[in-house]
Amino acid sequence: MQIADAEWRVMEVLWQSSPLTAAEIIAALADVGWTAATVKTLLHRLTKKGAIGFEAEGKRYSYRPAVPRKACVREVTRSLVDRVFGGEPLSLLEYFVKSTKLSPDELQQLKRLVEEQEGKRP
């Protein structure tokens, strides 16, 4: 499932707290400056994609995520690796390590992850 950047913003609101009405989502995205119609269009698109579900509550709809954030992150990451790094996850990791100033704590965390992959840590 491909989720556009604007749709991602709506999903973040729903992943943080749900179910929410359209009015609550619009209020949560007030800093973005979108009109109510724009947010409702994004809700409609996400519903068609199966990314969110809804329940009718009288005249209002209550929205909730239909897919976990982790699954969407995995899909976006896979797409990025395929499109930008030729399907090579190591190239993505190398890029981030070389282009980012990592703190000593972050470097230690990275070492722990490598050790876990090597089976040296549980």
C-alpha positions as CSV (number, residue, x, y, z in Angstrom):
1,M,0.0,0.0,0.0
2,Q,1.4,3.4,-1.0
3,I,0.6,6.2,1.3
4,A,1.4,9.7,0.1
5,D,3.1,12.3,2.3
6,A,-0.1,14.2,3.0
7,E,-1.9,10.9,3.8
8,W,0.9,10.0,6.1
9,R,0.2,13.1,8.2
10,V,-3.4,11.9,8.7
11,M,-2.3,8.4,9.5
12,E,0.1,9.8,12.2
13,V,-2.8,11.5,13.9
14,L,-4.8,8.3,13.9
15,W,-1.9,6.1,15.0
16,Q,-1.4,8.5,18.0
17,S,-5.1,8.4,19.1
18,S,-8.1,6.7,17.6
19,P,-10.9,6.4,16.9
20,L,-11.3,10.1,15.9
21,T,-14.0,12.0,14.1
22,A,-13.2,14.0,11.0
23,A,-13.6,17.2,13.1
24,E,-11.1,15.9,15.6
25,I,-8.6,15.0,12.8
26,I,-9.1,18.4,11.2
27,A,-8.4,20.1,14.6
28,A,-5.3,18.0,15.1
29,L,-4.0,19.1,11.7
30,A,-4.8,22.8,12.1
31,D,-1.1,23.7,12.1
32,V,-0.8,22.3,8.6
33,G,-3.3,24.8,7.2
34,W,-5.4,22.4,5.3
35,T,-9.1,23.0,4.7
36,A,-11.7,20.7,6.1
37,A,-12.4,19.5,2.5
38,T,-8.8,18.6,2.0
39,V,-8.7,16.5,5.2
40,K,-11.9,14.8,4.2
41,T,-10.5,14.0,0.8
42,L,-7.5,12.4,2.4
43,L,-9.7,10.4,4.7
44,H,-11.7,9.2,1.7
45,R,-8.5,8.2,-0.2
46,L,-7.2,6.3,2.9
47,T,-10.5,4.6,3.3
48,K,-10.4,3.5,-0.4
49,K,-6.9,2.2,0.0
50,G,-7.9,0.2,3.1
51,A,-5.5,2.1,5.3
52,I,-8.2,3.3,7.6
53,G,-11.7,2.1,8.6
54,F,-14.7,3.9,9.9
55,E,-17.9,3.5,11.9
56,A,-20.9,5.6,11.5
57,E,-22.0,7.4,14.6
58,G,-25.3,9.1,13.6
59,K,-24.2,11.7,11.0
60,R,-20.6,11.5,12.0
61,Y,-17.9,9.0,11.1
62,S,-15.3,7.7,13.6
63,Y,-12.0,6.8,11.9
64,R,-9.3,4.3,13.0
65,P,-6.2,2.9,11.4
66,A,-6.7,-0.4,9.6
67,V,-3.0,-1.0,9.3
68,P,-0.3,-0.7,12.0
69,R,2.3,2.0,11.7
70,K,5.1,-0.6,11.7
71,A,3.7,-2.2,8.5
72,C,3.6,1.2,6.7
73,V,7.1,2.0,7.9
74,R,8.3,-1.3,6.5
75,E,6.7,-0.7,3.2
76,V,8.0,2.9,2.8
77,T,11.5,1.7,3.8
78,R,11.4,-1.2,1.3
79,S,10.2,1.2,-1.4
80,L,13.0,3.7,-0.6
81,V,15.7,1.0,-0.6
82,D,14.4,-0.3,-4.0
83,R,14.0,3.1,-5.6
84,V,17.0,5.0,-4.3
85,F,19.5,2.3,-3.2
86,G,19.0,-0.3,-5.9
87,G,17.4,-2.8,-3.5
88,E,20.6,-2.8,-1.3
89,P,19.7,-2.2,2.4
90,L,23.4,-2.0,3.2
91,S,23.7,1.0,0.9
92,L,21.0,2.8,2.8
93,L,22.6,2.0,6.1
94,E,26.0,3.1,4.8
95,Y,24.6,6.3,3.5
96,F,23.0,7.2,6.9
97,V,26.1,6.3,8.9
98,K,28.5,8.3,6.7
99,S,26.2,11.3,6.2
100,T,25.0,11.7,9.8
101,K,27.0,12.8,12.9
102,L,26.2,10.0,15.4
103,S,26.6,10.6,19.1
104,P,28.6,8.1,21.1
105,D,25.4,6.7,22.5
106,E,24.0,6.2,19.0
107,L,27.2,4.5,17.9
108,Q,27.0,2.2,20.9
109,Q,23.4,1.4,19.9
110,L,24.5,0.7,16.3
111,K,27.2,-1.7,17.6
112,R,24.6,-3.5,19.7
113,L,22.4,-4.0,16.7
114,V,25.3,-5.4,14.7
115,E,26.2,-7.8,17.6
116,E,22.5,-8.9,17.7
117,Q,22.6,-9.6,14.0
118,E,25.9,-11.6,14.5
119,G,24.2,-13.6,17.3
120,K,26.6,-12.3,20.0
121,R,23.8,-10.8,22.0
122,P,20.3,-12.1,22.8
